Amino acid sequence: MESRNSAPLASFIDLLLDAVCAVDKQGRFVFVSAACERILGYTPEELIGRQMIELVHPADRQRTLAAASEIMGGEPKLNFENRYVRKDGGVAHILWSARWSEVDQLRIAVARDITERKQAESRQAALYAISEAAHVAEDLLALFKRIHLIIGEWLPAMNFSVALYDEHCAQLNFPYHVDDHELQPEQPGTITGRLCTQVIRSGQPILLTPDSADSPPDFAALVAEQNSPCWLGVPLSSKNGTIGALIVKSLPGGERYTEQDKELLQYVCAQVATAIERQQLHARLRRMAQYDQLTQLPNRELLRDRLKAALASAREHSGHMALLYVDLDRFKQVNDTFGHAVGDMLLQTVANRLKGCVRETDTVARIGGDEFVVLLHSVQAVEDADSVAQKIRQVLVQPMRLDGHNLQIEPSIGVARYPEHGCEEHQLFRHADQAMYATKRQNHRELNG
């Protein structure tokens, strides 16, 4: 085999865009063409004598050694793909063709850099996978978990965070965060929180590696050591503006992020932002279908769903539950006298007072107008439901100061207990409704003497 500087063969080979190399039986480079520097960042002089396997991506080493063994056994390899770690820490995807020279006792190989092609394939695959996830994910958490897996297929992303900015309350939230070292990124002063804030404010990505020449001064110390973890933060931007940020962090001493990684993540994050907005819209629509928009209480449909679940649980465990109908006497007079705005404030106040009278496991619903229903999912004794009804009455008759007006209302409450007053939904609803109207008539008689 001619030496590295033999002419004219070496000079001809150096003109090739693909790299040519020769590796001895011990796995050391003995010849490397000039194209290797463009592909891997190392000069031929830096590679001669080095073990080839040292440059191979750790995840690809075992199958690369297996392929090398087959080549030395006389079996040529065509179009073998693996990854190499570049001098700058980036990853190069290589397509190899190699055979064994028995005379020279060398593996002769030609390598083509297919990194750009692989990145384009990854980009398209990621976009398709994210688009698919956006349509099948049941909620935002499921979407974020899926996106984490997708991005983790082409980037080191064990540490992964999604931050969303709520402009109405000027608050940064982390609906998804995986990081063993920072468990609460929303706390003041955390690195992830600071980085997300910077990305969202600037609307620009931030790449932090030991090789970064333009790291923001506030973050330069994070990557001062050569084995420091790398950070990559990209804004989640849509046609509606920047809605948040996505952050990935590598392990200390691990693979470094590159400008190509940043560009790819930017490209993908545009699709991620669209998927997030779609999920948020669906969540709002689901909530609108299940909750009263004025009081933010469950509506009639959600109440029925929860009543079915409560009945099923009571039947299974031979338990008790109760349904309370609450109607506000003379509510129409409030609307007619003080206006609908005050009437709306009264309903909101009543909703808050009702929630304060029951447990978090119970349900307070508004089923229309001035009618509310309280579902006590489990009661231990017959008297418990009556005690809650009495508590509600005492709380609701307390004066209210609304928009400069002093108001006082009188509730009519009807109680239905399972199984005493019925074992089916319609039976409990009917009994509670009838009991409520009986109370209303009694209140009317007492008022009129």
N, C-alpha and C positions, 0 to 999 in steps of 0.2 A: 504494500500500500504506500502511495507517495505521501510525503510529509505534508503538513498543513500549507506550506508555502510553495509547493511544487508548481511549476508553470510548464505548459499552459493549462493543464487540467484544472488546478485549483482556481485559477482566475475565471475559467469558463463556468465552473460550478458556482462561483460567487455571484455570477450574473443572474442566476436563477432566482425567481421570486419564492419558490418553495425551498425549504431548508433541507440540506443533505448532511447526514452525520454517519459516523461509524463508531460502534461500541464493541469493546473486546469481551472475552468470555467472562471477565470479572465485573462486567457492567460499567466500565469506565469509558468516557468519551475519548477517542483518539483522533477524531477528525470532526470538525464542525464548519459548515459553510457560513458565509457572512449573513445570510438571511435569518439565522438564529437570533441575531441581535435585535432585528426588527420584531421578531415574534415573541421572544422571551426576555429581551432586555439585557442579556448577558453577551459580552464580546466572545468570539471564539477562544481567545486566550483565557478567559475566565472559566470556560467550560472544559477545556482539555484536562483530562485527569480526574474530573469529578465523576461521582457515581450518578448515572442517569436517573436511577430510581429516586434520588434525593429531590429531584425537581418535580416529580409526578405528584399530583394532588393525592393526599393521604387516602381518600375514599377510592381512588383508582389503582392503588399500588398493587394490590393482590392480583387483580386480573391482568395488569400490565406485566408482572413477573411471569404469570402463567403463559401469556402470549409470547414473551421473550424465550421461554423454555421451549415452546413449540417451534419457534423460528430456528433456534439452535439445533433442534432435532431434524431440521431439513424441511419444515413445512412453511412455505412463504405465507405472508399475511398481506391481504389487500384491504384497504379502507377500515383499518382498526382505529377506533376513536377513543381518546382519553383526554385528561386535562392536566395541564402543567401550571405550576405556580410561577408567575413572572417575578422578575427581580424587584418590581415595585409592589409586590404583594397581590396583584391582580391574577385572574385566572384566564389562561388561554386554552381554548378547545382546539385539539390537534387531530388531523386525519392522517394516519400513517399507512405507508406501504413499505414492507421490509422483507429481506431475505438473508440467508446465512451464506457467507463466503467460506467454504471449507479450506480453500487455499490460504486465505489471509487470516482465518479464524476470527472473523469479525461479522457483526450484524450491520448490514448496510441498509439505511432507511431514508426515505424521502417523507418530509412532513409538510403538510399544508395547514395554514392557520384558517380555521373555520369559525372563529369566535363570533364574527359579525353575523354569520348565518345562524349560529346557535342562538344568539341574542334575539334576532328577529323571530325565530321559531318560539323562543321562550316568551317574547312579548305577545305574540299572537295567541299562544296557548294560555297565557295568564289572562289576557283580556277575555277570551272565550270562557275560561273557568270562572272568572269573577262575574261576568254577565250571567252565567248559568246559576251561580250562587245567589245572585241578587234576586232571581226569580223563584228559587226553591227554599231559601232560608226563611224560617218562620218568624224570626225577629232579628234585631240588630246584633245580639250576642252571638247567635248562630252564624250570622254573616261574618262577623269579625273573626270567629274561630276558623271559618273556612278560608278567609283571606290570608290569615296567618299561615295556614298550611300551604296555600298556593305560593305565596311569596317565599316561604321557606324552602321551596323546591329549587329556587335558583339564587337565593341569597342566604348567607348565614343569618338567621333571624330567630334564634332561641329567645332573645330578649326583644319584645315587640310591644309597641304601645299605639293606641289610637286615642287621640285627644280631640274633643269637639268643643267648639266655642259657642256659648249661648249669648248672643248679642243683647238679648232682652234684659238679662241680669248681669251681663259683663262677667261671666264665670266660665272657667275652663274645667271641663269634666273629662274623666278618663273612663269611658264605658268598657274599655278593654285594655288590660295591662298585664304583661307577663315579664317579670324581672325579679330574680332572687335577691337582688341587693337593694332595690327600691320598691317597697311594698305599697307605699302610698304616695304616688307621684304628685297628687294634688296638694300635698303639704308644702308650705312656703320653703323656698330654697333648694328643692330637689333639682338634680341635674336634668332629669327628664322634663319636669315642669318648666324649668327655665328655657330649655332648648325648644320645647313646643311653643312657648310664648314668643320666642324670637322668630321662629319659622312663620307663625301665624301673623305676627305684626309686619314682618317684612314681605310676606308672600313669596319668599325665595327659599330654595332648599339649602341645607347646610351639610357639608361633608367634613367630618373631623377624623383625621388619621395622623399618625406620626409624620407622614410625608406632606401634609397639607401646608401650603405656603401662605394661604390667605384665611386661616382660621380666625373667627371673630375673637378679639382680645379677651372677652369674658370667658371663653371656652378653651383657649389655647393650652392651659395647664392640664386639661383632661387627657391630652395626647402628647404630653411632653416626653414620656418614655417610649422606647421602641416597641415594648410589648404591651402598651396601653390598649384597651379596647377601642374599637372604632365606632363612630356614631354617624348615622345618616338620617336626617330629618327632611321630610318633603311635605309641602302644604297640600291639603285636600281642597282643591279649588274647582269650582263649577261656574256656570254662567251667573250664578247668584253671588259669587265672591268666594272668599276663603272661609270654609266652614270648620276647619280643624287642621290637624297635622298627623302624619304617620311617622313613627320613629322606630328604627331598628338599631340594635347594638350588638357588635360581635363580642366574642369571648376574648379575654386578655391573651395576647400572643397568637390569636387565631387569624383567620383570613381577613385581609383588609378590603374595605370597600374602595371602589374606583369611580372615576368620573362616568364610566360607562354604566356602572350600577346606578349612579344618581340619575342619569338620563333615562334609564329603563324604568326606575321606580317612579319618576315624574310622569312618564307616559302612562304607567299603570294606574297611578293615583287619580288621574282624571276620571278613569272608569270607576275607581273605588268611590270617589266623591259622588258620582251620579248614582251608584248603587246605594250609598248611605241615604241620600236624599229620597230615593224611591222607597226605601224601607221606612224612613221617618214619615213620609206621606201616608203609607199604608197603615202605620201605627196610629197616626192621627185620625184616619178614616175609621179604623176599628174602634178607637176610643169614642169618636162621635156617634158611632152606631150603638154604643153600650152605655154611654154616660150622658147625663143631663148637662147641657153646656152652661147653664146659668149657675148651678150649685156644684157642678163636678161630682155629683152623686151618681151611683148606678141608676140606670133607667129601668123601665118595666121589663124589658127583654133580659137584661143581665140579672135582675132580681129573680125572674123565673128560673134562669139557669142555676142560680145559687140555691134557690128553694128546692129544686129537684135534687141537687147534691146533698143538701141538709136532710131532706126526707130519706134519701137512700141510706145515709149514715145512721139516722135515727132508727130506721127499720133493722139495719144490720146489727146494731149494738143495743137494741131494745131501749133506746134513749128517749129523751123528750126535747122538744123545741117549741118555739112560739113565734107568732106573727102579730105585729102590732100595727094597726092602721091609725095614722095621726092626721087629723084634718084641722085647719085653722079657721075658727069661727070668725065671721065678719071680715074676712080678708078682702072681699070686694069693696068694702067701705074704705079700707086703707088706700086701695088703688084709686077709687073715685075721689077721695078727699085730698090725698097728697101726691097722686100721680104714680105712673107705673115704675118710674125710676126708684122711688122710695119703696114701692111694693117689691121690686127685685132685690133691693138691699135687705128687706125684711126676710125674704125667702132664703137668702144667703146666710143671714144670721141664724135663722132657725136650723138650717142644715148643719152649721158648725156646732150649735148647741146640742143637736141630736147626736152628732158623732161623739161629743164629749160625755154623753150619758151611757154609752155602751162600750163593749170591749172591741179591740182591733179585729178580733175574729168574727164579730157580728157584722151585719150589713144594714146600712141606712140608705134607702132609695127614695127618689122622687118620681112618682108615677104620673104626675100631671098637675097643673094648677097649684093649688095649695095642699095637695095630698102627698103624704109621705108614708113609707112603710119601713118598719124596723124588723129585721129578721134576726131572732136570737137563735143561733145555730145549735146551742146546747144549753138546757136548763136542768138544774139538779132537782128542783122542787116546784110544785104547782105555784107556790107563792112568789117564785123568782120573777116570773113575767109580770105579775101585778106590781111587784116592787119597782121594776124598771119603768112601768107605765106611770107610777106615782112620781118617780124621780123626774121623768120627762115633763110631766105636768108642772112640777115645782120649778123646773128650770125655764120652761117656755113662758110662764106667766110673769117672769121678771121683766121689768121695764126695759125698753130699748131706746137708745138715743141715735136716731138716724137722720142725717141731713138736717140737723137742727130741730127735729121733731121728737117729742117724747111719745112713744107708742107702747101699748100693752095689748097682748092678744090672749085669747083663751083657746086651748086646744081641746078637741074631742078625740078620745082615744078608745079604740076597740081592740080587744085581745082575743086571739084564737090560739089554743094550745094543742099540740100533737102529743098523743092520739085522742085526747079527750074530746076535742071539737071536730075531728075529722082526720082521715088518714091520707087524703088526696089533696092536691094543690087547690083545686076549685072549691073543695069543702072548707079549707082553711081560709081562703080569700073571702068566701061568702060569709062565713061566721064573723071574721074580723070586721068586714064592712058593715054587717048588720049591727054588731056590737058598737061600732063607732057611731052609727046614726042614732042608736038608742041613747048613747051618751050625749050626742048633740041635742036631741029633743029634751033631755033632762036639763042640760045647761040653759036651753032656751026658756024652759018653764021657770027655772030659778031666777033668771034674769028679769022675767016679766012678773015675778011675784006669784 
